[in-house]
């Protein structure tokens, strides 16, 4: 069994906050719109 420390260490990947132009090209339109809105609000960062 895992200890509590091991469970805390494995929480998954952190939320993606940096986006590249090429990664946005493959998104569905609804997700693209949400991400672009967050980029405009400066919650996410666009990498050129």
Residue frames as qw, qx, qy, qz and C-alpha x, y, z in Angstrom:
[[0.000, 0.887, 0.461, 0.000, 0.00, 0.00, 0.00],
 [0.348, 0.568, -0.040, 0.745, 1.04, 3.57, -0.55],
 [0.338, -0.409, -0.482, 0.697, 1.80, 5.82, 2.35],
 [0.097, 0.892, 0.366, -0.246, 0.14, 9.20, 2.73],
 [0.189, -0.695, 0.331, 0.609, 3.33, 10.92, 1.55],
 [0.279, -0.019, 0.792, 0.543, 3.34, 8.87, -1.67],
 [0.203, 0.679, 0.702, 0.066, -0.34, 9.64, -2.28],
 [0.022, -0.898, -0.118, 0.423, 0.32, 13.38, -1.89],
 [0.263, -0.486, 0.541, 0.634, 3.27, 13.22, -4.27],
 [0.142, 0.152, 0.829, 0.519, 1.16, 11.61, -7.03],
 [0.279, 0.566, 0.443, -0.637, -1.58, 14.12, -7.78],
 [0.604, 0.632, 0.452, 0.176, -1.22, 14.14, -11.57],
 [0.478, 0.277, 0.177, 0.815, 0.08, 16.80, -13.91],
 [0.048, -0.477, -0.282, 0.831, -0.23, 20.50, -13.09],
 [0.437, 0.770, 0.422, -0.195, -2.73, 22.58, -15.01],
 [0.568, 0.237, 0.342, 0.710, -1.40, 23.77, -18.36],
 [0.035, -0.861, -0.247, 0.443, -1.05, 27.56, -18.31],
 [0.062, -0.599, 0.461, 0.652, 1.37, 28.13, -21.20],
 [0.739, 0.473, 0.474, -0.071, 0.04, 27.61, -24.72],
 [0.269, -0.306, 0.557, 0.723, 1.88, 27.58, -28.05],
 [0.484, 0.403, -0.160, -0.760, 0.20, 28.65, -31.27],
 [0.404, 0.215, -0.821, -0.343, 0.67, 25.22, -32.84],
 [0.033, -0.141, -0.940, 0.308, -1.01, 23.41, -29.95],
 [0.363, 0.381, 0.362, -0.770, -4.10, 25.61, -30.33],
 [0.392, 0.298, -0.543, -0.680, -4.58, 24.52, -33.95],
 [0.325, -0.017, -0.936, -0.136, -5.65, 20.99, -32.99],
 [0.136, 0.183, 0.715, -0.661, -8.32, 21.96, -30.44],
 [0.051, 0.603, 0.768, 0.210, -12.06, 21.72, -30.88],
 [0.057, 0.598, 0.191, 0.776, -13.81, 25.07, -31.30],
 [0.552, -0.762, -0.240, -0.237, -15.41, 25.18, -27.82],
 [0.780, -0.438, -0.068, 0.441, -12.16, 24.44, -26.01],
 [0.495, 0.276, 0.133, 0.813, -10.29, 26.88, -28.26],
 [0.145, -0.749, -0.223, -0.607, -12.76, 29.65, -27.39],
 [0.685, -0.710, -0.160, 0.024, -12.37, 28.99, -23.64],
 [0.755, -0.218, 0.032, 0.618, -8.59, 29.03, -23.84],
 [0.321, 0.465, 0.190, 0.803, -8.47, 32.18, -25.99],
 [0.347, -0.821, -0.215, -0.399, -10.74, 33.95, -23.51],
 [0.754, -0.607, -0.047, 0.246, -8.41, 32.99, -20.66],
 [0.641, 0.103, 0.122, 0.751, -5.40, 34.18, -22.69],
 [0.065, 0.666, 0.214, 0.712, -7.12, 37.53, -23.20],
 [0.556, -0.789, -0.119, -0.232, -7.86, 37.73, -19.45],
 [0.214, 0.691, -0.609, 0.326, -4.16, 36.94, -18.82],
 [0.828, -0.367, 0.340, -0.253, -4.94, 33.75, -16.90],
 [0.903, 0.088, 0.310, 0.285, -2.95, 31.78, -19.49],
 [0.139, -0.725, 0.393, 0.549, 0.20, 32.76, -21.37],
 [0.816, 0.566, 0.113, -0.043, 0.60, 32.50, -25.14],
 [0.535, -0.476, 0.491, 0.496, 4.03, 31.42, -26.34],
 [0.582, 0.751, -0.073, -0.302, 4.93, 32.64, -29.82]]
